[in-house]
Amino acid sequence: MKNILYTVLLLPYLVLGQDALLDEIDTETPPDYETAAFKGLKIVNFESTKMVSQKELYFVVSHRFGTIKTGIEDFFGLDQAVTRLNLIYGITDGINIGLSRSSFQKTYESSLKLRLLRQKIGGMPVTVVLHNSVLLNTSLSEETLPLLEFKHKLAYASQLLISRKVSKDFSFQLAPTFFHNNFEALDEQDNSQYALGIGGRHKLTKRWSLNVDYGLHFNRSENSPFKNPLSIGFDLETGGHVFQLHFTNAQPMNTNYFLGQATGDWGEGDIFFGFNISRVF
């Protein structure tokens, strides 16, 4: 049933055959709509309500290095990098599709992002975006898991992103999230999991902003070694891209993994440095 549900959610992939970043995002926008609640497609780990404009293609390169706790032995984590390459295309201003590959568990992901509501001056108080994704974990092998079937390599996530630009300098977002892994390594952990993302952006200067997001997991197994993800980052806007620098206790970058498999602990200095860099075509 879940597979059928996600097939329906991603049906637009099949039926829709179909500048400078400092201005971005804000160009050709009706003046009565609030603009640029977030400049990056992600706050830090969580998707933001920002959309790729029609017929634009974004290429996003993301790195998460290993824990800085290892010190100079691994050059503060730089020897243990995880990389994600992501392409996002704007079919329309309100419909985006994406395809990515992450070195974490050799994961491929397809995504669909739909804007449902848009914050309007004197009207709609929030922007609402639906984000759905399907993951394929190609690191799972029949050699180590003899009963493994193709369906066990699949995972799904669905998020309702609700943001409000409170002022010209501050934006806030909530992200109720459902994600499901067909294969769950922890026997005690439910395959279907629920979380709430909380994030915000505070503009520091014309080019710099401080971003924070946190994921509150609701049904994590009591015996799970994983943590809720807390991430702090800085966005730098330049003429051709948005450069994001961040610190987080979650090394993986796909929704199912940073929410379900964050291993770091801020209290022990077990955190990961990383960056996202976006280029628009």
N, C-alpha and C positions, 0 to 999 in steps of 0.2 A: 504493500500500500504506500509506503514511504517513497519507494522508487517511482511509482505512478505520480505521486504528488509533486516530486521534484521535476519530473518530465513535463508536467503541466506548467510549472513555474518557469521553466527554461524554454518553453515552446517558442517564444519570440526569436530565439536563435535560428529557428527553422523557417519562420514565416516572414521575418523582416530582412529581406535581401539587402535588404539593406539593414597687438599681439605681443606682444611682449607680455610676460607673465605678471609684471607689476600692474598691468591694467587688466590682464587676464580676462579672465574670470568675470570681470565687471563689464566688459564691452558688450555693446548691442543688447543691453538689458533695459527693459522698461523702467522708467524712473520711479515708479511706485513700488517696485520690489526691493527688498533688502538684498544687498550683494555681499559676497565674499565673507560669509561667516567663518569659513576656513579657507586658507589659500592652498593647502595640500590636500590630496585625495585621501590621505590618512591623517588623523590627529597625531598619534604616534603608532600604536598597534591597530587601533580600531579605525574602520572606514569612517570618513567624514561625509557630510551631506553635499560636499562639492561634487559637481558633475563635469565631465569632459564635454566641451561644446560640440555641436553638430559638425561632422566630417573632420574633427581633429583626432589625431592619434598621439597618445602619450606612451612613452617608453620610460619605465621606472626600474632603476637598479637599486636593490636593497641589500645591505650587508648587516649581519649581526656577528660580531666577533665573539670569541670565547670569554669566559668569566675573567674579569680583571683581577680576581682573587688569586690567580695562579702567579701573579707578579712577573718578574723578568724571565722566568723559565719559559713561558709561552708568549713573551713580550706583551704581557697584560691582555692576553686573549687573541692577539692578532694572528696567531698561528692556527686558530681553531674557528675559522670564519664559516658562517652559513650565508649562502647567496640566493637571492630570488630575483628573477627577471620577469617583468610584467608588462604586457601590452594592453592598453585600454583604448577603445574606439567609441566615439560618439555617433551613434546612429542618428539620434536627434539630441537636442539640448537636454532632454529628459530621459533618454534611454541610452545606456552605455553597456558594452559587452567587453569582457576581458579574458585573457589567457595568460597563464604564468607557469613557471617551472621553478621549484625551490630545491636546493640541495639537501634540505632537511627531509629525511625519509624519501628522497627522490620523488617529490610530490608534484604532480601536474594539477592545475586548477582552472576551471572555466567559471566565469561569473556574469551575472546580469544585475544591473543597477537601474532602478526605476524611480524617478521623482514623482511622488503622488500629490504633494502640496508644497506651496512655496510661501515663505514669509513675505507679507505685504505691509507696507507702511499704512497704518490706520485700518488694517484688515486682518488677514490670517496671521496669527501670532507666531507660528513656527513653520519650519520647513520639514517635510517628512519624506524620507527616501527608503525604499525597500532594496535590500541587497541580498542576493542569493548566490550560493556557490556550490560547486560539486568538485570534490577532490579525488584524485587517483594516487594511492600510495604504492609506488612501484618497487619499494624496498622489501615489501612482503614477498616471501618466496615459498614455493611448494616444497623446496628442499628442506627447509627448517620447520614448515607447517604443512605436513602431508595432506591434511583435510582442507586446505585453503582452496577457495573458489574465487573467481574474478570479483564477485559481488562483495567479498570481504575486503577488497582493496579500496572500495568506495566509501566516501564520507560526504556529509552534506551540512550546510549551514544556512540559516536565514536570519536576517537582522532587520529590525525596524529602527531606522536612524531618525531621531527627532531633535532638531537643533533650533536654537534661538540666538539671533544676534542681539544681545542685550544693549550694547552701545557700540560706538565705532571702534572701541578697543577690546571689547570682551564678548566672546561667544561661548555657548554652553550646549552640550549634547547628551542625550540619553540614548542607549542602544539596547533594548530588550533583544536577547539573542537565544535562538534554539540551534543546537548542533547535534548531529547524530553520526556515530562511527559504526559502520557495519562490523568492524573487528575492534574489540576493546581488549587490550592486553591485561588490564586489571580485572580479575573475575568479579570483584565486589562493585565495580563501577558500572552504572547503567549505560547502555549504548546511547540513549537519548539524554542530553544534558541541557541545562538552562542557566543563563547568566544575564547579568545586567551590566552594560558598559556605561561608564560615566566619564565624560571628558570635557575639556575646555581649552580655549585659546585666549591669551592676553597679549595684545600688541604692545611691544616695548618701544619700538621706533618705527620709522617708515618701512624698514626692511626686516626687522627682527621681531619675532614673537615667541612667547613661552607657551608650550603645549603640555598638557598632562592628561593621561587617561588611566582608568582603573577598571578591572573586570571582576565583578562579584559573582562567584560561582555558587549556585543554589543547591545542587545535589551531588556535590563531590563526595566520593566514598570516604568514610572516616579513616580508612587505612591508606589513603592515597598520599604519596610523597610530594605531590605537586602543590603549587601555591597559586593564589590569585595574582594576576599580572598587574604590576604598577609600573608605569612608564613616564618619564619626564624628558621633554625634548625642546629643541629650539629650531624654528624655521627661519631660513635666510632666503629672501627673494632677490634674485638677480635678473638681468635682462632676458635670459633665455630659459631659466629653470628655477624651481624651488628646491633648495638644499636643506634637508632635515637631519639634524644631529640629535642623538638621543641615548638615554640610559634606561635600561629595563631589566627586570628579573626574568624575562621570557626570551629565550634565544630564537625559537621558531616564529614564523611570521604569518602563516595561514591561520584563519580564525579558530578552527578546531584545535590547533596545536598550541597557540599562545594562550588560549583559555583553558585547555585541558592538560597541557604538559609544561607549564612554567616551573622550572627547577630552582631558580635563584632565590636568594633571601637578602633583601636590602639590609636587614639588621646585622648580617654577617659579612657585608661587603661583597656578596656573591651576585654581582650584577654584570650585565653585558652592554658594551658600547656598540653603537651602530649608526648607520646613516641610510637615508633614502635620497636619491637624486632623480629628478623628473625632467624629461625633455619632451617638448611638444612639437609635433610636425603638422 
